């Protein structure tokens, strides 16, 4: 049994657009339905949604048979948290609120085994290594993990060039909502000042040779991001889609 290649990491290097969905519903059936929808990737959001290790594991398991790449956004970027998520079998990890090159270097180290990093070895109990049945796991794991850093504050933007330049950072995701708040426009990610900052950020990220990401539930805005160099797009959330669909359904009858 061999360690699987990370298709998302390989695809990012090609520079083409990749469309995904943020998942906040922890129910395995909901995750499996999303997994069969045709997205290039799905992200289990353990930062804002009530995911824990057991629900993350269940989500990774039910999606394993579908042609979509599963990633996990952690609540925080400690070495302990990253180690556990990687051992569960997530090859791509998203870390929120990165604001310095020093923080980014520490995250790169936490994703890799010694001597390249500090990730602890526990392959005998790790799904990622298929409980030591993937005999090449220790040799290949470092090359197949993918690190996506979220920059979503004024301070993060100031260090964006240095963050994106670090070897081991595969993509940088700009968080519009938190960035807007940090820039003094809370609740208005479409504000001209925020949009200008995002355009500049995409250019900095792409100039560093990395993939640029963002989230936009609005199709027109997503297309704008894409035209500006963003090639790693979250097209909303499962909770947003459900809320919109259920509200629209009952609204049609209330208005009759």
N, C-alpha and C positions, 0 to 999 in steps of 0.2 A: 504494500500500500504506500503510495507516494503523497507528499504534501501537495495540495492543489495550487495551481498558479492563480494569482490574484488578477482576474480579468479587468477589474476596474483600474487598477494601477497601470496595467499594460495599455489600456485604452486611453488613459489620460495623456500618455506620452505622444499620442497621435494628434492631439489638438482638436479633435472633433467634439461636437456637443454631446452631452450626456444628461438625460432627463430623469429626475427621480421624484420621490415623494417622502415627506417627513411623516413618520408614524407615531401617533400618541395613544392609540388604542392598544392596550396590552393583551387583549384577547387573542389567542392563537388563530381562531377562525378568521377574525378580521385581518390579521397579518397575512394569512394564507390567501385570502381573497385579493388583497393588494398585490401579493407576489405573482398572481396569475394575470395581472392587468396589462403587462407589457412594458413597465418602466425599466430603464437600464439599471437603476439602483433604488433601494429603499433604505431609509435611516430610522432605526429604533431610537427614539429620543428619550434617553435616560436623564436628561438635564431638567426638562420641564414636566414630562409625563411620569406616571407612577410605575416605571419599570424598576425591577430589582434583578439580582442575578438569575433567579429562577424564571422570571418572565422573559428576560433577555434570551436565556437558553432556549425556552420554548419557541420564541419567535424565530431564532436562527434555525432551529430544527424543522419547523413546519415549512419554512421557505426554501429549505435545502434542495428540494426536488424541482424547483422552478428556475427558469433562465433569467434571474435577476440577481444583482449583487447586493448583499446585505452589509450594512455598516451600522455602527453604534455611535451615538453622540453621548459621551460620558457627562456626568454632572460636574466633575472637576478633574484636573489632570494630574492627580498624584500617581506616583509609580505603582502603588498598591492597586489603585483602581484600574489602571491600564493593564497591569499584569493579569488581573482577573478577567477582564473583558477579552483580552487576547487568548487566554486559556480556554474561554468558552467557545472560541472558534471564530470570532470576528477578526477578519484580516484588515479591515479598514476602520479606523477610529477617528472621530471628530471631537476636537477639544475646544470648548468655548472660551471666550474672553482671554485671548493671548495678547499680551501688551509689550513684550520685550523679546529681544534676541536671546537673552539669557534663559528666559522661560521656554522659548522654542527649543533651544539646545537640550535643556533638561528633558523635555518631552520626547525628543528624538532618542535620547539615551534610554528612556524608560521603555521604548518600543523594541529595543534590541538586546540580545544576549551579550554577556561579556565575551570577548574583550571590547566589542564595539559599543556596548551599553551596560545597563544595570538590571535588565529584566531577570527575575528569578526563574530558575528551572524547576518545573513540576510536571513534566510531561507524562508521568505515570497516571496522573489524575486529570489530565487536560484533554478535553474534546478536540482541541486544535491539533494535537499530535495523535489523535485517534488512540489515546491511551497507550502510547508507545508502539502502536502498529504501523504508524507512518515512520518508518525507520530513518528517513532522510530529514525529519522535521528540524532537528537542531542545526543541520547544515544549511537548510534553505529558508527557515522562518524569517530571518532578518531581511531577505530580499523580497519576500512576498507581503510583508506588512506595509500598509499605506497610511500615512499620517496627514490628516486634514486639520488645519488650524483655523479657528474663527477669529477674525479681527473685527471688533465691533465697538470701538471706543476711540475718542480723540487721541488718547495716549497710544493706542495700538496703531493708528494711522501714522503717527509720527515715527514709529519704528518699523513700518511695513516693509520698506526696502531691505532692511537688515534681517527681518524675520523670513521673508520670502527667499533670500539668498542662501539660507542655511541648507546644507546637504542633509537629506533625510526628511525634509518638509516636501510633501508631494503636491499639495494644493492649499490654497488659502481661500477661505469662505468669508465673504463680507456679510455680516448680519445687519440688515437694514433697520430693523426696529430699535435695537440697542444703540446702533450708531446714531440714529436720528435723535434719540434721547440724550446721548452724550454730547451731541452738537447743539443742544438747546431746542430741539424740535420734536419733543416726545409725541408719539402718535402720528407723526407726519413723515414717514419714510420717503414720500414723493416730493418733499420740499426741495426747491432748487438747490439749496446749499448742500443737502444730503446727496442729491443726484450727482452734483458736480464732484463731491468727494468720492462717490462710488466709481464714477468714470475714471477719475485719476487713479484710484486704487486698482482697478482692473488693469490699467496700463502698467502700473508698477509691478504687479504680480506676473503678468505675461512677459515683461521685459526680463524678469528673473528666470524665465523658462519654466514657470510653474502654471498649473491650471488655476483659473479664477472661478469662484463659485458665489452664488447668491440664491435667495429664495424670493419667489414672486408668484402669488396665487392668481394674479391678473395676467392674462395671456399677453396683452399689449406691452405691459411692463417687462415681462419675461423676454419678449422679442427685443425690446430696447437693450436690456442687459446683454443679450446674446450679440447684438450688433456692436456693442461696446467692448467685446472681448471676453465676456463671461461664457465659459464653455462647460460649466458644471452647475446645472440649474435644478433647484427644487421647485416643482410646480405646485406648491401649496402643501397642505396637510390632509391626512385622512379625516381628522376631526372637522376640519373646515369644509371638506367635501360633504360629509354627512350632515353637518349643520345646515349648509346651504340647500341641500337636496330635500331635507325634511321640512325646512321652513317654506321652501317653494311649493312643495306638494300640498301642504295644508292651506297655504295662502291662496292657491287657485280656487279652493272650495269656499273659503271664507268670503272671497270677493264675488261669488255668484249670487 
